[in-house]
Amino acid sequence: AAVRPGGILLIVSHHPADIEGAHRPNAPVMFATAAEMAAVLDPAAWTIETAEPEREGALPGGGTGTVRDAVLRAVRRR
């Protein structure tokens, strides 16, 4: 309801594939796939795009490694 028609909802989150590296007790609640986020939107009311890009990022405890994001971009139709 906070996005007007023609407005964009953009969510970038951690992907569940990275839960093991999170070292946070509530990580499973915080992590979602792009498809899981899209599933709560009415496709008749939104134009939905999802992606799960990989990138190099900092790992807990130091060093770098491949991490995956969950990205949802939705444009409200009505």
C-alpha positions as CSV (number, residue, x, y, z in Angstrom):
1,A,0.0,0.0,0.0
2,A,3.0,2.3,0.5
3,V,3.9,2.1,-3.2
4,R,1.8,4.2,-5.6
5,P,0.8,3.0,-9.1
6,G,3.9,3.4,-11.3
7,G,6.2,3.3,-8.2
8,I,9.0,0.8,-7.7
9,L,9.6,-1.5,-4.8
10,L,13.2,-2.6,-4.6
11,I,14.5,-5.1,-2.1
12,V,18.1,-6.4,-2.0
13,S,18.7,-9.0,0.7
14,H,21.0,-11.9,1.6
15,H,20.3,-15.1,-0.2
16,P,19.7,-18.2,2.0
17,A,22.6,-20.0,0.4
18,D,24.8,-17.8,2.5
19,I,23.2,-18.7,5.9
20,E,26.2,-20.8,7.0
21,G,28.5,-17.9,6.7
22,A,26.2,-15.4,8.5
23,H,27.0,-16.5,12.1
24,R,23.8,-15.0,13.3
25,P,21.1,-16.9,15.2
26,N,18.2,-15.2,13.4
27,A,19.7,-15.5,9.9
28,P,17.1,-18.0,8.6
29,V,14.4,-15.5,9.3
30,M,16.3,-12.7,7.7
31,F,17.3,-14.5,4.5
32,A,14.9,-15.2,1.5
33,T,15.2,-16.0,-2.1
34,A,14.0,-13.5,-4.7
35,A,11.2,-16.0,-5.6
36,E,10.1,-16.2,-2.0
37,M,9.8,-12.4,-1.8
38,A,8.0,-12.2,-5.1
39,A,5.5,-14.9,-4.0
40,V,3.9,-12.4,-1.5
41,L,3.0,-9.9,-4.3
42,D,-0.1,-10.1,-6.5
43,P,1.2,-10.6,-10.1
44,A,-2.0,-8.9,-11.4
45,A,-0.9,-5.7,-9.5
46,W,2.8,-5.8,-10.0
47,T,5.4,-6.2,-12.8
48,I,8.0,-8.4,-11.1
49,E,11.6,-9.0,-11.8
50,T,13.9,-11.1,-9.7
51,A,17.6,-11.9,-9.7
52,E,20.2,-13.7,-7.6
53,P,23.6,-12.3,-8.6
54,E,26.8,-13.6,-7.2
55,R,29.7,-11.3,-6.2
56,E,32.9,-11.2,-4.2
57,G,32.4,-10.0,-0.7
58,A,33.9,-9.9,2.8
59,L,33.3,-13.0,4.9
60,P,32.9,-13.1,8.7
61,G,36.2,-13.7,10.3
62,G,38.1,-12.0,7.5
63,G,38.9,-12.8,3.9
64,T,36.7,-12.7,0.9
65,G,34.5,-15.2,-1.0
66,T,31.5,-15.5,-3.2
67,V,28.3,-14.3,-1.8
68,R,24.8,-14.3,-3.4
69,D,22.2,-11.6,-3.1
70,A,18.4,-11.9,-3.6
71,V,17.0,-9.0,-5.6
72,L,13.3,-8.1,-6.2
73,R,12.3,-5.2,-8.4
74,A,8.5,-4.7,-8.7
75,V,6.6,-1.9,-10.4
76,R,3.1,-1.3,-9.1
77,R,0.5,-1.5,-11.9
78,R,-2.5,-0.4,-9.9
